Amino acid sequence: MRFGRSRSGEEEPREDSGLALKLIVLIALVAYLIAFVLENRKQVSVHFVVANSRVSLIWLILLSIAIGAVGTAVISQLNRRRRRRH
């Protein structure tokens, strides 16, 4: 927390937003995301139960994350409903 002077000359605390730190973290995350995408752009074969497909590895990773997130949300909802009934 930083202190600033009021009009009366007294020191008052002022909010330090940490904007520079937030900007550095944001730039680092964006740089990591770009590097991640560039490193995982090669084509891979995906064998589904009834078909085969070739997709970019990054899309396969993102699809897996999305399926996991949806599965987690569904299981969480089912657990909440089960707790409410008891």
PyMOL CGO cylinders between C-alpha atoms (Angstrom):
from pymol import cmd
from pymol.cgo import CYLINDER

trace = [
    CYLINDER, 0.00, 0.00, 0.00, 1.35, 3.42, -0.87, 0.3, 1, 1, 1, 1, 1, 1,
    CYLINDER, 1.35, 3.42, -0.87, 0.70, 6.66, 0.92, 0.3, 1, 1, 1, 1, 1, 1,
    CYLINDER, 0.70, 6.66, 0.92, -0.17, 9.97, -0.70, 0.3, 1, 1, 1, 1, 1, 1,
    CYLINDER, -0.17, 9.97, -0.70, -0.69, 13.47, 0.61, 0.3, 1, 1, 1, 1, 1, 1,
    CYLINDER, -0.69, 13.47, 0.61, -4.17, 14.87, 0.97, 0.3, 1, 1, 1, 1, 1, 1,
    CYLINDER, -4.17, 14.87, 0.97, -4.99, 18.54, 0.43, 0.3, 1, 1, 1, 1, 1, 1,
    CYLINDER, -4.99, 18.54, 0.43, -4.57, 19.12, 4.13, 0.3, 1, 1, 1, 1, 1, 1,
    CYLINDER, -4.57, 19.12, 4.13, -1.03, 17.74, 3.97, 0.3, 1, 1, 1, 1, 1, 1,
    CYLINDER, -1.03, 17.74, 3.97, -1.78, 14.55, 5.89, 0.3, 1, 1, 1, 1, 1, 1,
    CYLINDER, -1.78, 14.55, 5.89, -0.65, 11.18, 4.59, 0.3, 1, 1, 1, 1, 1, 1,
    CYLINDER, -0.65, 11.18, 4.59, -3.51, 8.99, 3.42, 0.3, 1, 1, 1, 1, 1, 1,
    CYLINDER, -3.51, 8.99, 3.42, -3.28, 5.42, 2.17, 0.3, 1, 1, 1, 1, 1, 1,
    CYLINDER, -3.28, 5.42, 2.17, -4.05, 4.98, -1.53, 0.3, 1, 1, 1, 1, 1, 1,
    CYLINDER, -4.05, 4.98, -1.53, -4.74, 1.84, -3.48, 0.3, 1, 1, 1, 1, 1, 1,
    CYLINDER, -4.74, 1.84, -3.48, -1.80, 0.40, -5.38, 0.3, 1, 1, 1, 1, 1, 1,
    CYLINDER, -1.80, 0.40, -5.38, -3.40, -1.50, -8.26, 0.3, 1, 1, 1, 1, 1, 1,
    CYLINDER, -3.40, -1.50, -8.26, -0.27, -3.43, -9.18, 0.3, 1, 1, 1, 1, 1, 1,
    CYLINDER, -0.27, -3.43, -9.18, -1.05, -2.68, -12.81, 0.3, 1, 1, 1, 1, 1, 1,
    CYLINDER, -1.05, -2.68, -12.81, 2.52, -3.29, -13.92, 0.3, 1, 1, 1, 1, 1, 1,
    CYLINDER, 2.52, -3.29, -13.92, 2.60, -6.73, -12.27, 0.3, 1, 1, 1, 1, 1, 1,
    CYLINDER, 2.60, -6.73, -12.27, -0.77, -7.68, -13.75, 0.3, 1, 1, 1, 1, 1, 1,
    CYLINDER, -0.77, -7.68, -13.75, 0.42, -6.58, -17.18, 0.3, 1, 1, 1, 1, 1, 1,
    CYLINDER, 0.42, -6.58, -17.18, 3.62, -8.62, -16.89, 0.3, 1, 1, 1, 1, 1, 1,
    CYLINDER, 3.62, -8.62, -16.89, 1.67, -11.72, -15.82, 0.3, 1, 1, 1, 1, 1, 1,
    CYLINDER, 1.67, -11.72, -15.82, -0.80, -11.23, -18.69, 0.3, 1, 1, 1, 1, 1, 1,
    CYLINDER, -0.80, -11.23, -18.69, 2.00, -10.86, -21.25, 0.3, 1, 1, 1, 1, 1, 1,
    CYLINDER, 2.00, -10.86, -21.25, 3.72, -13.98, -19.88, 0.3, 1, 1, 1, 1, 1, 1,
    CYLINDER, 3.72, -13.98, -19.88, 0.49, -15.99, -20.09, 0.3, 1, 1, 1, 1, 1, 1,
    CYLINDER, 0.49, -15.99, -20.09, -0.19, -14.86, -23.65, 0.3, 1, 1, 1, 1, 1, 1,
    CYLINDER, -0.19, -14.86, -23.65, 3.39, -15.70, -24.66, 0.3, 1, 1, 1, 1, 1, 1,
    CYLINDER, 3.39, -15.70, -24.66, 3.06, -19.14, -23.07, 0.3, 1, 1, 1, 1, 1, 1,
    CYLINDER, 3.06, -19.14, -23.07, -0.26, -19.74, -24.84, 0.3, 1, 1, 1, 1, 1, 1,
    CYLINDER, -0.26, -19.74, -24.84, 1.21, -18.77, -28.21, 0.3, 1, 1, 1, 1, 1, 1,
    CYLINDER, 1.21, -18.77, -28.21, 4.21, -21.05, -27.66, 0.3, 1, 1, 1, 1, 1, 1,
    CYLINDER, 4.21, -21.05, -27.66, 1.90, -23.87, -26.56, 0.3, 1, 1, 1, 1, 1, 1,
    CYLINDER, 1.90, -23.87, -26.56, -0.21, -23.57, -29.70, 0.3, 1, 1, 1, 1, 1, 1,
    CYLINDER, -0.21, -23.57, -29.70, 2.84, -23.39, -31.97, 0.3, 1, 1, 1, 1, 1, 1,
    CYLINDER, 2.84, -23.39, -31.97, 4.43, -26.45, -30.36, 0.3, 1, 1, 1, 1, 1, 1,
    CYLINDER, 4.43, -26.45, -30.36, 1.25, -28.52, -30.66, 0.3, 1, 1, 1, 1, 1, 1,
    CYLINDER, 1.25, -28.52, -30.66, 0.14, -27.78, -34.20, 0.3, 1, 1, 1, 1, 1, 1,
    CYLINDER, 0.14, -27.78, -34.20, 1.29, -31.04, -35.79, 0.3, 1, 1, 1, 1, 1, 1,
    CYLINDER, 1.29, -31.04, -35.79, -1.29, -33.47, -37.16, 0.3, 1, 1, 1, 1, 1, 1,
    CYLINDER, -1.29, -33.47, -37.16, -2.13, -36.64, -35.22, 0.3, 1, 1, 1, 1, 1, 1,
    CYLINDER, -2.13, -36.64, -35.22, -4.41, -39.58, -35.90, 0.3, 1, 1, 1, 1, 1, 1,
    CYLINDER, -4.41, -39.58, -35.90, -7.40, -40.00, -33.63, 0.3, 1, 1, 1, 1, 1, 1,
    CYLINDER, -7.40, -40.00, -33.63, -9.11, -43.39, -33.55, 0.3, 1, 1, 1, 1, 1, 1,
    CYLINDER, -9.11, -43.39, -33.55, -12.74, -43.11, -32.54, 0.3, 1, 1, 1, 1, 1, 1,
    CYLINDER, -12.74, -43.11, -32.54, -14.84, -46.20, -31.95, 0.3, 1, 1, 1, 1, 1, 1,
    CYLINDER, -14.84, -46.20, -31.95, -16.45, -46.04, -35.38, 0.3, 1, 1, 1, 1, 1, 1,
    CYLINDER, -16.45, -46.04, -35.38, -14.09, -43.78, -37.38, 0.3, 1, 1, 1, 1, 1, 1,
    CYLINDER, -14.09, -43.78, -37.38, -10.58, -42.40, -37.72, 0.3, 1, 1, 1, 1, 1, 1,
    CYLINDER, -10.58, -42.40, -37.72, -9.58, -38.79, -38.16, 0.3, 1, 1, 1, 1, 1, 1,
    CYLINDER, -9.58, -38.79, -38.16, -6.47, -36.61, -38.46, 0.3, 1, 1, 1, 1, 1, 1,
    CYLINDER, -6.47, -36.61, -38.46, -6.56, -33.39, -36.46, 0.3, 1, 1, 1, 1, 1, 1,
    CYLINDER, -6.56, -33.39, -36.46, -4.13, -30.85, -35.13, 0.3, 1, 1, 1, 1, 1, 1,
    CYLINDER, -4.13, -30.85, -35.13, -2.83, -31.83, -31.69, 0.3, 1, 1, 1, 1, 1, 1,
    CYLINDER, -2.83, -31.83, -31.69, -3.86, -28.50, -30.17, 0.3, 1, 1, 1, 1, 1, 1,
    CYLINDER, -3.86, -28.50, -30.17, -7.51, -29.15, -31.12, 0.3, 1, 1, 1, 1, 1, 1,
    CYLINDER, -7.51, -29.15, -31.12, -7.33, -32.58, -29.55, 0.3, 1, 1, 1, 1, 1, 1,
    CYLINDER, -7.33, -32.58, -29.55, -5.93, -31.08, -26.33, 0.3, 1, 1, 1, 1, 1, 1,
    CYLINDER, -5.93, -31.08, -26.33, -8.61, -28.36, -26.26, 0.3, 1, 1, 1, 1, 1, 1,
    CYLINDER, -8.61, -28.36, -26.26, -11.36, -30.91, -26.95, 0.3, 1, 1, 1, 1, 1, 1,
    CYLINDER, -11.36, -30.91, -26.95, -10.09, -33.08, -24.10, 0.3, 1, 1, 1, 1, 1, 1,
    CYLINDER, -10.09, -33.08, -24.10, -10.08, -30.09, -21.74, 0.3, 1, 1, 1, 1, 1, 1,
    CYLINDER, -10.08, -30.09, -21.74, -13.63, -29.18, -22.77, 0.3, 1, 1, 1, 1, 1, 1,
    CYLINDER, -13.63, -29.18, -22.77, -14.89, -32.75, -22.30, 0.3, 1, 1, 1, 1, 1, 1,
    CYLINDER, -14.89, -32.75, -22.30, -13.24, -32.87, -18.88, 0.3, 1, 1, 1, 1, 1, 1,
    CYLINDER, -13.24, -32.87, -18.88, -14.78, -29.54, -17.86, 0.3, 1, 1, 1, 1, 1, 1,
    CYLINDER, -14.78, -29.54, -17.86, -18.26, -30.63, -18.95, 0.3, 1, 1, 1, 1, 1, 1,
    CYLINDER, -18.26, -30.63, -18.95, -17.85, -33.97, -17.17, 0.3, 1, 1, 1, 1, 1, 1,
    CYLINDER, -17.85, -33.97, -17.17, -16.72, -32.23, -13.99, 0.3, 1, 1, 1, 1, 1, 1,
    CYLINDER, -16.72, -32.23, -13.99, -19.69, -29.84, -14.11, 0.3, 1, 1, 1, 1, 1, 1,
    CYLINDER, -19.69, -29.84, -14.11, -22.17, -32.70, -14.63, 0.3, 1, 1, 1, 1, 1, 1,
    CYLINDER, -22.17, -32.70, -14.63, -20.73, -34.76, -11.78, 0.3, 1, 1, 1, 1, 1, 1,
    CYLINDER, -20.73, -34.76, -11.78, -20.72, -31.69, -9.52, 0.3, 1, 1, 1, 1, 1, 1,
    CYLINDER, -20.72, -31.69, -9.52, -24.40, -31.03, -10.29, 0.3, 1, 1, 1, 1, 1, 1,
    CYLINDER, -24.40, -31.03, -10.29, -25.32, -34.66, -9.62, 0.3, 1, 1, 1, 1, 1, 1,
    CYLINDER, -25.32, -34.66, -9.62, -23.52, -34.56, -6.27, 0.3, 1, 1, 1, 1, 1, 1,
    CYLINDER, -23.52, -34.56, -6.27, -25.36, -31.35, -5.29, 0.3, 1, 1, 1, 1, 1, 1,
    CYLINDER, -25.36, -31.35, -5.29, -28.72, -32.88, -6.13, 0.3, 1, 1, 1, 1, 1, 1,
    CYLINDER, -28.72, -32.88, -6.13, -27.90, -36.02, -4.16, 0.3, 1, 1, 1, 1, 1, 1,
    CYLINDER, -27.90, -36.02, -4.16, -26.93, -33.94, -1.10, 0.3, 1, 1, 1, 1, 1, 1,
    CYLINDER, -26.93, -33.94, -1.10, -30.17, -31.92, -1.27, 0.3, 1, 1, 1, 1, 1, 1,
    CYLINDER, -30.17, -31.92, -1.27, -32.29, -35.08, -1.22, 0.3, 1, 1, 1, 1, 1, 1,
    CYLINDER, -32.29, -35.08, -1.22, -30.65, -36.37, 1.96, 0.3, 1, 1, 1, 1, 1, 1,
]
cmd.load_cgo(trace, "trace")
